[in-house]
Structures are given as C-alpha cells and as structure tokens.
Amino acid sequence: MCICINCKHINKCSTYHFIKKQHDGFCFNKDSKLFNPPDTIISVNIYKNQTSIFLDWDLRECASFVEEPGNWLNS
C-alpha cells in the first residue's frame, strides 16, 4: 500500500502525482508548485494473467513523510 494516503504533503508532492498518473493514466494537477521529496523508494509489482499485465505502483519510503491520517480525503 502506498504510504502517500497518510501523508501531510499528498496534495503538493510530485512523487504522489507521478504514482497517481501511473494508476489512472492522467495527471489531475499540473501545479508548478509541487515539491520533489528526497530519498523515496517506489515499488512496482507486476501481476500477469493469460490476457494482460497489470502494474501496481506504491511509494514504500519517503524522507519527507509526515503522518496525517486521512489527509487524502481532503484532496
């Protein structure tokens, strides 16, 4: 699970916007005021069945993470 959903910076983070774009296929906010968090680790899990391949993107570690549970509900 992506730790972004419980981070204070979810609405201003370029890494979250990148991961969201990978999931949805579009960028919902082209805000130039996004910050680039240092020291992030993104994992990509590959799921395959007989007809398709699915990539699941998750942020696992981030030096800028500040816990604020439920902050994503306000986005």
PDB file of N, H, CA, C and O in Angstrom:
ATOM      1  N   MET A   1       0.838  -1.175   0.000  1.00  0.00           N
ATOM      2  CA  MET A   1       0.000   0.000   0.000  1.00  0.00           C
ATOM      3  C   MET A   1       0.888   1.245   0.000  1.00  0.00           C
ATOM      4  O   MET A   1       1.923   1.283   0.665  1.00  0.00           O
ATOM      5  N   CYS A   2       0.480   2.230  -0.732  1.00  0.00           N
ATOM      6  H   CYS A   2      -0.361   2.199  -1.272  1.00  0.00           H
ATOM      7  CA  CYS A   2       1.209   3.482  -0.853  1.00  0.00           C
ATOM      8  C   CYS A   2       1.070   4.301   0.435  1.00  0.00           C
ATOM      9  O   CYS A   2      -0.044   4.540   0.902  1.00  0.00           O
ATOM     10  N   ILE A   3       2.187   4.723   0.999  1.00  0.00           N
ATOM     11  H   ILE A   3       3.091   4.528   0.619  1.00  0.00           H
ATOM     12  CA  ILE A   3       2.143   5.494   2.239  1.00  0.00           C
ATOM     13  C   ILE A   3       1.628   6.913   2.023  1.00  0.00           C
ATOM     14  O   ILE A   3       1.327   7.611   2.991  1.00  0.00           O
ATOM     15  N   CYS A   4       1.524   7.347   0.782  1.00  0.00           N
ATOM     16  H   CYS A   4       1.768   6.781  -0.005  1.00  0.00           H
ATOM     17  CA  CYS A   4       1.110   8.720   0.471  1.00  0.00           C
ATOM     18  C   CYS A   4      -0.254   9.087   1.055  1.00  0.00           C
ATOM     19  O   CYS A   4      -0.482  10.240   1.419  1.00  0.00           O
ATOM     20  N   ILE A   5      -1.157   8.117   1.146  1.00  0.00           N
ATOM     21  H   ILE A   5      -0.972   7.180   0.850  1.00  0.00           H
ATOM     22  CA  ILE A   5      -2.508   8.451   1.578  1.00  0.00           C
ATOM     23  C   ILE A   5      -2.555   8.974   3.015  1.00  0.00           C
ATOM     24  O   ILE A   5      -3.524   9.629   3.399  1.00  0.00           O
ATOM     25  N   ASN A   6      -1.534   8.697   3.801  1.00  0.00           N
ATOM     26  H   ASN A   6      -0.747   8.166   3.489  1.00  0.00           H
ATOM     27  CA  ASN A   6      -1.487   9.190   5.174  1.00  0.00           C
ATOM     28  C   ASN A   6      -0.426  10.265   5.376  1.00  0.00           C
ATOM     29  O   ASN A   6       0.041  10.465   6.497  1.00  0.00           O
ATOM     30  N   CYS A   7      -0.043  10.952   4.317  1.00  0.00           N
ATOM     31  H   CYS A   7      -0.422  10.790   3.406  1.00  0.00           H
ATOM     32  CA  CYS A   7       1.000  11.975   4.416  1.00  0.00           C
ATOM     33  C   CYS A   7       0.409  13.381   4.325  1.00  0.00           C
ATOM     34  O   CYS A   7      -0.517  13.646   3.558  1.00  0.00           O
ATOM     35  N   LYS A   8       0.966  14.248   5.116  1.00  0.00           N
ATOM     36  H   LYS A   8       1.718  14.033   5.739  1.00  0.00           H
ATOM     37  CA  LYS A   8       0.545  15.649   5.140  1.00  0.00           C
ATOM     38  C   LYS A   8       0.750  16.328   3.788  1.00  0.00           C
ATOM     39  O   LYS A   8       0.013  17.255   3.449  1.00  0.00           O
ATOM     40  N   HIS A   9       1.727  15.889   3.018  1.00  0.00           N
ATOM     41  H   HIS A   9       2.326  15.136   3.293  1.00  0.00           H
ATOM     42  CA  HIS A   9       2.127  16.552   1.774  1.00  0.00           C
ATOM     43  C   HIS A   9       1.468  16.001   0.514  1.00  0.00           C
ATOM     44  O   HIS A   9       1.881  16.350  -0.592  1.00  0.00           O
ATOM     45  N   ILE A  10       0.461  15.156   0.652  1.00  0.00           N
ATOM     46  H   ILE A  10       0.125  14.873   1.550  1.00  0.00           H
ATOM     47  CA  ILE A  10      -0.111  14.449  -0.502  1.00  0.00           C
ATOM     48  C   ILE A  10      -0.527  15.380  -1.642  1.00  0.00           C
ATOM     49  O   ILE A  10      -0.379  15.019  -2.809  1.00  0.00           O
ATOM     50  N   ASN A  11      -1.039  16.554  -1.332  1.00  0.00           N
ATOM     51  H   ASN A  11      -1.159  16.848  -0.384  1.00  0.00           H
ATOM     52  CA  ASN A  11      -1.546  17.456  -2.371  1.00  0.00           C
ATOM     53  C   ASN A  11      -0.466  18.262  -3.084  1.00  0.00           C
ATOM     54  O   ASN A  11      -0.735  18.858  -4.126  1.00  0.00           O
ATOM     55  N   LYS A  12       0.738  18.292  -2.548  1.00  0.00           N
ATOM     56  H   LYS A  12       0.957  17.808  -1.701  1.00  0.00           H
ATOM     57  CA  LYS A  12       1.811  19.102  -3.135  1.00  0.00           C
ATOM     58  C   LYS A  12       3.032  18.285  -3.552  1.00  0.00           C
ATOM     59  O   LYS A  12       4.080  18.848  -3.866  1.00  0.00           O
ATOM     60  N   CYS A  13       2.900  16.975  -3.556  1.00  0.00           N
ATOM     61  H   CYS A  13       2.048  16.517  -3.301  1.00  0.00           H
ATOM     62  CA  CYS A  13       4.041  16.095  -3.781  1.00  0.00           C
ATOM     63  C   CYS A  13       4.119  15.592  -5.226  1.00  0.00           C
ATOM     64  O   CYS A  13       3.168  14.995  -5.730  1.00  0.00           O
ATOM     65  N   SER A  14       5.228  15.829  -5.872  1.00  0.00           N
ATOM     66  H   SER A  14       6.001  16.313  -5.462  1.00  0.00           H
ATOM     67  CA  SER A  14       5.399  15.385  -7.262  1.00  0.00           C
ATOM     68  C   SER A  14       5.455  13.864  -7.374  1.00  0.00           C
ATOM     69  O   SER A  14       5.006  13.304  -8.374  1.00  0.00           O
ATOM     70  N   THR A  15       5.997  13.193  -6.370  1.00  0.00           N
ATOM     71  H   THR A  15       6.362  13.648  -5.558  1.00  0.00           H
ATOM     72  CA  THR A  15       6.069  11.734  -6.416  1.00  0.00           C
ATOM     73  C   THR A  15       4.674  11.124  -6.336  1.00  0.00           C
ATOM     74  O   THR A  15       4.372  10.174  -7.059  1.00  0.00           O
ATOM     75  N   TYR A  16       3.822  11.659  -5.464  1.00  0.00           N
ATOM     76  H   TYR A  16       4.067  12.431  -4.877  1.00  0.00           H
ATOM     77  CA  TYR A  16       2.451  11.167  -5.390  1.00  0.00           C
ATOM     78  C   TYR A  16       1.726  11.399  -6.712  1.00  0.00           C
ATOM     79  O   TYR A  16       1.014  10.516  -7.189  1.00  0.00           O
ATOM     80  N   HIS A  17       1.898  12.561  -7.300  1.00  0.00           N
ATOM     81  H   HIS A  17       2.477  13.278  -6.912  1.00  0.00           H
ATOM     82  CA  HIS A  17       1.247  12.861  -8.575  1.00  0.00           C
ATOM     83  C   HIS A  17       1.741  11.922  -9.673  1.00  0.00           C
ATOM     84  O   HIS A  17       0.963  11.515 -10.535  1.00  0.00           O
ATOM     85  N   PHE A  18       3.025  11.575  -9.648  1.00  0.00           N
ATOM     86  H   PHE A  18       3.658  11.905  -8.947  1.00  0.00           H
ATOM     87  CA  PHE A  18       3.570  10.619 -10.608  1.00  0.00           C
ATOM     88  C   PHE A  18       2.917   9.245 -10.438  1.00  0.00           C
ATOM     89  O   PHE A  18       2.494   8.629 -11.416  1.00  0.00           O
ATOM     90  N   ILE A  19       2.838   8.768  -9.193  1.00  0.00           N
ATOM     91  H   ILE A  19       3.182   9.268  -8.398  1.00  0.00           H
ATOM     92  CA  ILE A  19       2.243   7.458  -8.927  1.00  0.00           C
ATOM     93  C   ILE A  19       0.767   7.458  -9.305  1.00  0.00           C
ATOM     94  O   ILE A  19       0.274   6.489  -9.884  1.00  0.00           O
ATOM     95  N   LYS A  20       0.066   8.524  -8.985  1.00  0.00           N
ATOM     96  H   LYS A  20       0.466   9.310  -8.514  1.00  0.00           H
ATOM     97  CA  LYS A  20      -1.348   8.645  -9.336  1.00  0.00           C
ATOM     98  C   LYS A  20      -1.522   8.584 -10.856  1.00  0.00           C
ATOM     99  O   LYS A  20      -2.453   7.951 -11.356  1.00  0.00           O
ATOM    100  N   LYS A  21      -0.629   9.239 -11.575  1.00  0.00           N
ATOM    101  H   LYS A  21       0.127   9.753 -11.169  1.00  0.00           H
ATOM    102  CA  LYS A  21      -0.691   9.214 -13.038  1.00  0.00           C
ATOM    103  C   LYS A  21      -0.473   7.796 -13.571  1.00  0.00           C
ATOM    104  O   LYS A  21      -1.112   7.395 -14.544  1.00  0.00           O
ATOM    105  N   GLN A  22       0.421   7.040 -12.943  1.00  0.00           N
ATOM    106  H   GLN A  22       0.940   7.366 -12.153  1.00  0.00           H
ATOM    107  CA  GLN A  22       0.670   5.666 -13.374  1.00  0.00           C
ATOM    108  C   GLN A  22      -0.573   4.797 -13.176  1.00  0.00           C
ATOM    109  O   GLN A  22      -0.865   3.927 -13.996  1.00  0.00           O
ATOM    110  N   HIS A  23      -1.293   5.034 -12.095  1.00  0.00           N
ATOM    111  H   HIS A  23      -1.055   5.741 -11.428  1.00  0.00           H
ATOM    112  CA  HIS A  23      -2.507   4.259 -11.821  1.00  0.00           C
ATOM    113  C   HIS A  23      -3.656   4.650 -12.737  1.00  0.00           C
ATOM    114  O   HIS A  23      -4.349   3.787 -13.277  1.00  0.00           O
ATOM    115  N   ASP A  24      -3.856   5.946 -12.912  1.00  0.00           N
ATOM    116  H   ASP A  24      -3.293   6.646 -12.473  1.00  0.00           H
ATOM    117  CA  ASP A  24      -5.031   6.443 -13.623  1.00  0.00           C
ATOM    118  C   ASP A  24      -4.787   6.773 -15.088  1.00  0.00           C
ATOM    119  O   ASP A  24      -5.734   6.835 -15.872  1.00  0.00           O
ATOM    120  N   GLY A  25      -3.543   6.984 -15.464  1.00  0.00           N
ATOM    121  H   GLY A  25      -2.774   6.934 -14.828  1.00  0.00           H
ATOM    122  CA  GLY A  25      -3.235   7.301 -16.849  1.00  0.00           C
ATOM    123  C   GLY A  25      -3.374   8.772 -17.199  1.00  0.00           C
ATOM    124  O   GLY A  25      -3.262   9.140 -18.368  1.00  0.00           O
ATOM    125  N   PHE A  26      -3.614   9.616 -16.211  1.00  0.00           N
ATOM    126  H   PHE A  26      -3.705   9.317 -15.261  1.00  0.00           H
ATOM    127  CA  PHE A  26      -3.682  11.052 -16.477  1.00  0.00           C
ATOM    128  C   PHE A  26      -3.174  11.817 -15.264  1.00  0.00           C
ATOM    129  O   PHE A  26      -3.113  11.286 -14.155  1.00  0.00           O
ATOM    130  N   CYS A  27      -2.816  13.055 -15.494  1.00  0.00           N
ATOM    131  H   CYS A  27      -2.865  13.486 -16.395  1.00  0.00           H
ATOM    132  CA  CYS A  27      -2.329  13.918 -14.424  1.00  0.00           C
ATOM    133  C   CYS A  27      -3.449  14.872 -14.045  1.00  0.00           C
ATOM    134  O   CYS A  27      -3.901  15.662 -14.875  1.00  0.00           O
ATOM    135  N   PHE A  28      -3.900  14.807 -12.801  1.00  0.00           N
ATOM    136  H   PHE A  28      -3.533  14.166 -12.127  1.00  0.00           H
ATOM    137  CA  PHE A  28      -5.044  15.598 -12.391  1.00  0.00           C
ATOM    138  C   PHE A  28      -4.672  16.994 -11.927  1.00  0.00           C
ATOM    139  O   PHE A  28      -5.557  17.826 -11.727  1.00  0.00           O
ATOM    140  N   ASN A  29      -3.400  17.271 -11.751  1.00  0.00           N
ATOM    141  H   ASN A  29      -2.681  16.595 -11.914  1.00  0.00           H
ATOM    142  CA  ASN A  29      -2.982  18.589 -11.258  1.00  0.00           C
ATOM    143  C   ASN A  29      -1.629  18.916 -11.868  1.00  0.00           C
ATOM    144  O   ASN A  29      -0.649  18.212 -11.625  1.00  0.00           O
ATOM    145  N   LYS A  30      -1.571  19.955 -12.639  1.00  0.00           N
ATOM    146  H   LYS A  30      -2.367  20.528 -12.837  1.00  0.00           H
ATOM    147  CA  LYS A  30      -0.302  20.367 -13.247  1.00  0.00           C
ATOM    148  C   LYS A  30       0.262  21.573 -12.520  1.00  0.00           C
ATOM    149  O   LYS A  30       0.820  22.479 -13.140  1.00  0.00           O
ATOM    150  N   ASP A  31       0.115  21.579 -11.211  1.00  0.00           N
ATOM    151  H   ASP A  31      -0.337  20.843 -10.708  1.00  0.00           H
ATOM    152  CA  ASP A  31       0.584  22.657 -10.359  1.00  0.00           C
ATOM    153  C   ASP A  31       2.112  22.717 -10.403  1.00  0.00           C
ATOM    154  O   ASP A  31       2.780  21.719 -10.131  1.00  0.00           O
ATOM    155  N   SER A  32       2.659  23.866 -10.737  1.00  0.00           N
ATOM    156  H   SER A  32       2.116  24.677 -10.958  1.00  0.00           H
ATOM    157  CA  SER A  32       4.109  24.014 -10.810  1.00  0.00           C
ATOM    158  C   SER A  32       4.734  24.163  -9.427  1.00  0.00           C
ATOM    159  O   SER A  32       5.958  24.234  -9.311  1.00  0.00           O
ATOM    160  N   LYS A  33       3.919  24.210  -8.384  1.00  0.00           N
ATOM    161  H   LYS A  33       2.925  24.152  -8.479  1.00  0.00           H
ATOM    162  CA  LYS A  33       4.425  24.388  -7.026  1.00  0.00           C
ATOM    163  C   LYS A  33       4.615  23.064  -6.291  1.00  0.00           C
ATOM    164  O   LYS A  33       4.764  23.051  -5.069  1.00  0.00           O
ATOM    165  N   LEU A  34       4.611  21.970  -7.012  1.00  0.00           N
ATOM    166  H   LEU A  34       4.491  21.980  -8.004  1.00  0.00           H
ATOM    167  CA  LEU A  34       4.846  20.672  -6.389  1.00  0.00           C
ATOM    168  C   LEU A  34       6.295  20.573  -5.943  1.00  0.00           C
ATOM    169  O   LEU A  34       7.189  21.097  -6.607  1.00  0.00           O
ATOM    170  N   PHE A  35       6.530  19.904  -4.826  1.00  0.00           N
ATOM    171  H   PHE A  35       5.804  19.478  -4.287  1.00  0.00           H
ATOM    172  CA  PHE A  35       7.908  19.706  -4.399  1.00  0.00           C
ATOM    173  C   PHE A  35       8.335  18.276  -4.678  1.00  0.00           C
ATOM    174  O   PHE A  35       7.508  17.368  -4.745  1.00  0.00           O
ATOM    175  N   ASN A  36       9.635  18.091  -4.838  1.00  0.00           N
ATOM    176  H   ASN A  36      10.307  18.829  -4.784  1.00  0.00           H
ATOM    177  CA  ASN A  36      10.218  16.782  -5.098  1.00  0.00           C
ATOM    178  C   ASN A  36      10.825  16.257  -3.803  1.00  0.00           C
ATOM    179  O   ASN A  36      11.872  16.743  -3.376  1.00  0.00           O
ATOM    180  N   PRO A  37      10.190  15.280  -3.174  1.00  0.00           N
ATOM    181  CA  PRO A  37      10.722  14.758  -1.914  1.00  0.00           C
ATOM    182  C   PRO A  37      12.010  13.965  -2.141  1.00  0.00           C
ATOM    183  O   PRO A  37      12.132  13.240  -3.129  1.00  0.00           O
ATOM    184  N   PRO A  38      12.957  14.104  -1.237  1.00  0.00           N
ATOM    185  CA  PRO A  38      14.208  13.343  -1.360  1.00  0.00           C
ATOM    186  C   PRO A  38      14.047  11.923  -0.823  1.00  0.00           C
ATOM    187  O   PRO A  38      13.140  11.633  -0.042  1.00  0.00           O
ATOM    188  N   ASP A  39      14.930  11.065  -1.250  1.00  0.00           N
ATOM    189  H   ASP A  39      15.667  11.300  -1.884  1.00  0.00           H
ATOM    190  CA  ASP A  39      15.048   9.713  -0.700  1.00  0.00           C
ATOM    191  C   ASP A  39      13.736   8.948  -0.688  1.00  0.00           C
ATOM    192  O   ASP A  39      13.244   8.551   0.368  1.00  0.00           O
ATOM    193  N   THR A  40      13.180   8.749  -1.868  1.00  0.00           N
ATOM    194  H   THR A  40      13.580   9.072  -2.725  1.00  0.00           H
ATOM    195  CA  THR A  40      11.951   7.970  -1.983  1.00  0.00           C
ATOM    196  C   THR A  40      12.253   6.597  -2.560  1.00  0.00           C
ATOM    197  O   THR A  40      13.181   6.428  -3.351  1.00  0.00           O
ATOM    198  N   ILE A  41      11.462   5.630  -2.153  1.00  0.00           N
ATOM    199  H   ILE A  41      10.709   5.767  -1.509  1.00  0.00           H
ATOM    200  CA  ILE A  41      11.562   4.286  -2.711  1.00  0.00           C
ATOM    201  C   ILE A  41      10.184   3.913  -3.235  1.00  0.00           C
ATOM    202  O   ILE A  41       9.218   3.830  -2.477  1.00  0.00           O
ATOM    203  N   ILE A  42      10.108   3.691  -4.546  1.00  0.00           N
ATOM    204  H   ILE A  42      10.894   3.759  -5.162  1.00  0.00           H
ATOM    205  CA  ILE A  42       8.869   3.292  -5.206  1.00  0.00           C
ATOM    206  C   ILE A  42       8.994   1.819  -5.582  1.00  0.00           C
ATOM    207  O   ILE A  42       9.999   1.395  -6.151  1.00  0.00           O
ATOM    208  N   SER A  43       7.964   1.052  -5.257  1.00  0.00           N
ATOM    209  H   SER A  43       7.148   1.397  -4.794  1.00  0.00           H
ATOM    210  CA  SER A  43       7.970  -0.346  -5.704  1.00  0.00           C
ATOM    211  C   SER A  43       6.913  -0.514  -6.782  1.00  0.00           C
ATOM    212  O   SER A  43       5.846   0.099  -6.744  1.00  0.00           O
ATOM    213  N   VAL A  44       7.241  -1.354  -7.732  1.00  0.00           N
ATOM    214  H   VAL A  44       8.107  -1.852  -7.763  1.00  0.00           H
ATOM    215  CA  VAL A  44       6.314  -1.668  -8.813  1.00  0.00           C
ATOM    216  C   VAL A  44       6.134  -3.187  -8.812  1.00  0.00           C
ATOM    217  O   VAL A  44       7.073  -3.948  -9.047  1.00  0.00           O
ATOM    218  N   ASN A  45       4.909  -3.594  -8.543  1.00  0.00           N
ATOM    219  H   ASN A  45       4.146  -2.976  -8.352  1.00  0.00           H
ATOM    220  CA  ASN A  45       4.576  -5.019  -8.569  1.00  0.00           C
ATOM    221  C   ASN A  45       3.930  -5.333  -9.910  1.00  0.00           C
ATOM    222  O   ASN A  45       3.081  -4.586 -10.396  1.00  0.00           O
ATOM    223  N   ILE A  46       4.340  -6.437 -10.493  1.00  0.00           N
ATOM    224  H   ILE A  46       5.030  -7.044 -10.098  1.00  0.00           H
ATOM    225  CA  ILE A  46       3.827  -6.843 -11.796  1.00  0.00           C
ATOM    226  C   ILE A  46       2.941  -8.072 -11.609  1.00  0.00           C
ATOM    227  O   ILE A  46       3.367  -9.106 -11.094  1.00  0.00           O
ATOM    228  N   TYR A  47       1.704  -7.922 -12.045  1.00  0.00           N
ATOM    229  H   TYR A  47       1.357  -7.083 -12.464  1.00  0.00           H
ATOM    230  CA  TYR A  47       0.746  -9.024 -11.992  1.00  0.00           C
ATOM    231  C   TYR A  47       0.389  -9.407 -13.423  1.00  0.00           C
ATOM    232  O   TYR A  47       0.122  -8.546 -14.261  1.00  0.00           O
ATOM    233  N   LYS A  48       0.389 -10.689 -13.685  1.00  0.00           N
ATOM    234  H   LYS A  48       0.606 -11.388 -13.004  1.00  0.00           H
ATOM    235  CA  LYS A  48       0.145 -11.164 -15.046  1.00  0.00           C
ATOM    236  C   LYS A  48      -0.858 -12.307 -15.012  1.00  0.00           C
ATOM    237  O   LYS A  48      -0.778 -13.209 -14.178  1.00  0.00           O
ATOM    238  N   ASN A  49      -1.801 -12.244 -15.942  1.00  0.00           N
ATOM    239  H   ASN A  49      -1.865 -11.511 -16.620  1.00  0.00           H
ATOM    240  CA  ASN A  49      -2.659 -13.398 -16.166  1.00  0.00           C
ATOM    241  C   ASN A  49      -2.541 -13.776 -17.637  1.00  0.00           C
ATOM    242  O   ASN A  49      -1.637 -13.290 -18.318  1.00  0.00           O
ATOM    243  N   GLN A  50      -3.406 -14.608 -18.134  1.00  0.00           N
ATOM    244  H   GLN A  50      -4.140 -15.003 -17.580  1.00  0.00           H
ATOM    245  CA  GLN A  50      -3.262 -15.095 -19.509  1.00  0.00           C
ATOM    246  C   GLN A  50      -3.493 -14.014 -20.558  1.00  0.00           C
ATOM    247  O   GLN A  50      -2.997 -14.132 -21.679  1.00  0.00           O
ATOM    248  N   THR A  51      -4.234 -12.965 -20.218  1.00  0.00           N
ATOM    249  H   THR A  51      -4.636 -12.869 -19.308  1.00  0.00           H
ATOM    250  CA  THR A  51      -4.571 -11.963 -21.231  1.00  0.00           C
ATOM    251  C   THR A  51      -3.981 -10.579 -21.004  1.00  0.00           C
ATOM    252  O   THR A  51      -3.977  -9.766 -21.928  1.00  0.00           O
ATOM    253  N   SER A  52      -3.482 -10.283 -19.810  1.00  0.00           N
ATOM    254  H   SER A  52      -3.485 -10.943 -19.059  1.00  0.00           H
ATOM    255  CA  SER A  52      -2.994  -8.927 -19.572  1.00  0.00           C
ATOM    256  C   SER A  52      -1.941  -8.882 -18.470  1.00  0.00           C
ATOM    257  O   SER A  52      -1.728  -9.837 -17.722  1.00  0.00           O
ATOM    258  N   ILE A  53      -1.300  -7.723 -18.412  1.00  0.00           N
ATOM    259  H   ILE A  53      -1.473  -6.948 -19.018  1.00  0.00           H
ATOM    260  CA  ILE A  53      -0.308  -7.441 -17.379  1.00  0.00           C
ATOM    261  C   ILE A  53      -0.746  -6.177 -16.654  1.00  0.00           C
ATOM    262  O   ILE A  53      -1.141  -5.199 -17.288  1.00  0.00           O
ATOM    263  N   PHE A  54      -0.675  -6.195 -15.334  1.00  0.00           N
ATOM    264  H   PHE A  54      -0.354  -6.990 -14.819  1.00  0.00           H
ATOM    265  CA  PHE A  54      -1.075  -5.060 -14.512  1.00  0.00           C
ATOM    266  C   PHE A  54       0.107  -4.632 -13.653  1.00  0.00           C
ATOM    267  O   PHE A  54       0.737  -5.471 -13.010  1.00  0.00           O
ATOM    268  N   LEU A  55       0.416  -3.340 -13.635  1.00  0.00           N
ATOM    269  H   LEU A  55      -0.096  -2.658 -14.158  1.00  0.00           H
ATOM    270  CA  LEU A  55       1.478  -2.794 -12.796  1.00  0.00           C
ATOM    271  C   LEU A  55       0.858  -2.046 -11.630  1.00  0.00           C
ATOM    272  O   LEU A  55      -0.027  -1.212 -11.822  1.00  0.00           O
ATOM    273  N   ASP A  56       1.316  -2.340 -10.429  1.00  0.00           N
ATOM    274  H   ASP A  56       2.035  -3.017 -10.274  1.00  0.00           H
ATOM    275  CA  ASP A  56       0.825  -1.669  -9.229  1.00  0.00           C
ATOM    276  C   ASP A  56       1.969  -0.859  -8.622  1.00  0.00           C
ATOM    277  O   ASP A  56       2.961  -1.423  -8.161  1.00  0.00           O
ATOM    278  N   TRP A  57       1.826   0.469  -8.625  1.00  0.00           N
ATOM    279  H   TRP A  57       1.020   0.928  -9.000  1.00  0.00           H
ATOM    280  CA  TRP A  57       2.855   1.390  -8.157  1.00  0.00           C
ATOM    281  C   TRP A  57       2.562   1.804  -6.725  1.00  0.00           C
ATOM    282  O   TRP A  57       1.435   2.184  -6.409  1.00  0.00           O
ATOM    283  N   ASP A  58       3.568   1.734  -5.852  1.00  0.00           N
ATOM    284  H   ASP A  58       4.484   1.425  -6.109  1.00  0.00           H
ATOM    285  CA  ASP A  58       3.423   2.140  -4.453  1.00  0.00           C
ATOM    286  C   ASP A  58       4.678   2.839  -3.966  1.00  0.00           C
ATOM    287  O   ASP A  58       5.795   2.442  -4.298  1.00  0.00           O
ATOM    288  N   LEU A  59       4.483   3.884  -3.177  1.00  0.00           N
ATOM    289  H   LEU A  59       3.575   4.206  -2.908  1.00  0.00           H
ATOM    290  CA  LEU A  59       5.604   4.524  -2.505  1.00  0.00           C
ATOM    291  C   LEU A  59       5.807   3.802  -1.180  1.00  0.00           C
ATOM    292  O   LEU A  59       4.884   3.727  -0.369  1.00  0.00           O
ATOM    293  N   ARG A  60       6.997   3.276  -0.955  1.00  0.00           N
ATOM    294  H   ARG A  60       7.746   3.337  -1.614  1.00  0.00           H
ATOM    295  CA  ARG A  60       7.293   2.497   0.251  1.00  0.00           C
ATOM    296  C   ARG A  60       8.011   3.319   1.319  1.00  0.00           C
ATOM    297  O   ARG A  60       7.753   3.153   2.511  1.00  0.00           O
ATOM    298  N   GLU A  61       8.912   4.204   0.891  1.00  0.00           N
ATOM    299  H   GLU A  61       9.122   4.338  -0.078  1.00  0.00           H
ATOM    300  CA  GLU A  61       9.661   5.027   1.839  1.00  0.00           C
ATOM    301  C   GLU A  61       9.840   6.421   1.277  1.00  0.00           C
ATOM    302  O   GLU A  61       9.983   6.611   0.069  1.00  0.00           O
ATOM    303  N   CYS A  62       9.830   7.412   2.190  1.00  0.00           N
ATOM    304  H   CYS A  62       9.713   7.258   3.172  1.00  0.00           H
ATOM    305  CA  CYS A  62       9.986   8.808   1.775  1.00  0.00           C
ATOM    306  C   CYS A  62      10.531   9.610   2.947  1.00  0.00           C
ATOM    307  O   CYS A  62       9.977   9.565   4.046  1.00  0.00           O
ATOM    308  N   ALA A  63      11.614  10.341   2.718  1.00  0.00           N
ATOM    309  H   ALA A  63      12.065  10.377   1.826  1.00  0.00           H
ATOM    310  CA  ALA A  63      12.226  11.145   3.776  1.00  0.00           C
ATOM    311  C   ALA A  63      11.352  12.335   4.168  1.00  0.00           C
ATOM    312  O   ALA A  63      11.535  12.896   5.249  1.00  0.00           O
ATOM    313  N   SER A  64      10.410  12.730   3.316  1.00  0.00           N
ATOM    314  H   SER A  64      10.261  12.274   2.439  1.00  0.00           H
ATOM    315  CA  SER A  64       9.547  13.874   3.603  1.00  0.00           C
ATOM    316  C   SER A  64       8.204  13.474   4.222  1.00  0.00           C
ATOM    317  O   SER A  64       7.356  14.334   4.460  1.00  0.00           O
ATOM    318  N   PHE A  65       8.006  12.199   4.480  1.00  0.00           N
ATOM    319  H   PHE A  65       8.695  11.501   4.287  1.00  0.00           H
ATOM    320  CA  PHE A  65       6.732  11.724   5.007  1.00  0.00           C
ATOM    321  C   PHE A  65       6.452  12.334   6.376  1.00  0.00           C
ATOM    322  O   PHE A  65       7.276  12.256   7.288  1.00  0.00           O
ATOM    323  N   VAL A  66       5.264  12.948   6.504  1.00  0.00           N
ATOM    324  H   VAL A  66       4.595  13.011   5.763  1.00  0.00           H
ATOM    325  CA  VAL A  66       4.771  13.471   7.776  1.00  0.00           C
ATOM    326  C   VAL A  66       3.367  12.909   7.938  1.00  0.00           C
ATOM    327  O   VAL A  66       2.468  13.224   7.157  1.00  0.00           O
ATOM    328  N   GLU A  67       3.186  12.081   8.950  1.00  0.00           N
ATOM    329  H   GLU A  67       3.915  11.825   9.584  1.00  0.00           H
ATOM    330  CA  GLU A  67       1.909  11.386   9.099  1.00  0.00           C
ATOM    331  C   GLU A  67       0.759  12.326   9.420  1.00  0.00           C
ATOM    332  O   GLU A  67       0.822  13.124  10.356  1.00  0.00           O
ATOM    333  N   GLU A  68      -0.283  12.210   8.625  1.00  0.00           N
ATOM    334  H   GLU A  68      -0.334  11.562   7.865  1.00  0.00           H
ATOM    335  CA  GLU A  68      -1.547  12.882   8.856  1.00  0.00           C
ATOM    336  C   GLU A  68      -2.655  11.990   8.291  1.00  0.00           C
ATOM    337  O   GLU A  68      -3.122  12.197   7.172  1.00  0.00           O
ATOM    338  N   PRO A  69      -3.067  10.993   9.084  1.00  0.00           N
ATOM    339  CA  PRO A  69      -4.038  10.015   8.588  1.00  0.00           C
ATOM    340  C   PRO A  69      -5.309  10.670   8.034  1.00  0.00           C
ATOM    341  O   PRO A  69      -5.858  11.597   8.628  1.00  0.00           O
ATOM    342  N   GLY A  70      -5.756  10.169   6.895  1.00  0.00           N
ATOM    343  H   GLY A  70      -5.310   9.415   6.412  1.00  0.00           H
ATOM    344  CA  GLY A  70      -6.984  10.655   6.282  1.00  0.00           C
ATOM    345  C   GLY A  70      -6.843  11.936   5.494  1.00  0.00           C
ATOM    346  O   GLY A  70      -7.845  12.442   4.988  1.00  0.00           O
ATOM    347  N   ASN A  71      -5.644  12.489   5.365  1.00  0.00           N
ATOM    348  H   ASN A  71      -4.830  12.078   5.776  1.00  0.00           H
ATOM    349  CA  ASN A  71      -5.456  13.747   4.627  1.00  0.00           C
ATOM    350  C   ASN A  71      -5.881  13.620   3.173  1.00  0.00           C
ATOM    351  O   ASN A  71      -6.317  14.605   2.577  1.00  0.00           O
ATOM    352  N   TRP A  72      -5.765  12.432   2.588  1.00  0.00           N
ATOM    353  H   TRP A  72      -5.411  11.632   3.072  1.00  0.00           H
ATOM    354  CA  TRP A  72      -6.149  12.213   1.194  1.00  0.00           C
ATOM    355  C   TRP A  72      -7.645  12.425   0.984  1.00  0.00           C
ATOM    356  O   TRP A  72      -8.070  12.678  -0.144  1.00  0.00           O
ATOM    357  N   LEU A  73      -8.450  12.330   2.033  1.00  0.00           N
ATOM    358  H   LEU A  73      -8.105  12.125   2.948  1.00  0.00           H
ATOM    359  CA  LEU A  73      -9.892  12.551   1.904  1.00  0.00           C
ATOM    360  C   LEU A  73     -10.209  13.994   1.524  1.00  0.00           C
ATOM    361  O   LEU A  73     -11.269  14.274   0.965  1.00  0.00           O
ATOM    362  N   ASN A  74      -9.292  14.906   1.826  1.00  0.00           N
ATOM    363  H   ASN A  74      -8.431  14.678   2.280  1.00  0.00           H
ATOM    364  CA  ASN A  74      -9.485  16.334   1.534  1.00  0.00           C
ATOM    365  C   ASN A  74      -9.003  16.728   0.159  1.00  0.00           C
ATOM    366  O   ASN A  74      -9.167  17.878  -0.248  1.00  0.00           O
ATOM    367  N   SER A  75      -8.407  15.788  -0.573  1.00  0.00           N
ATOM    368  H   SER A  75      -8.275  14.854  -0.243  1.00  0.00           H
ATOM    369  CA  SER A  75      -7.857  16.131  -1.897  1.00  0.00           C
ATOM    370  C   SER A  75      -8.880  16.020  -2.979  1.00  0.00           C
ATOM    371  O   SER A  75      -8.576  16.274  -4.145  1.00  0.00           O
TER     372      SER A  75
END
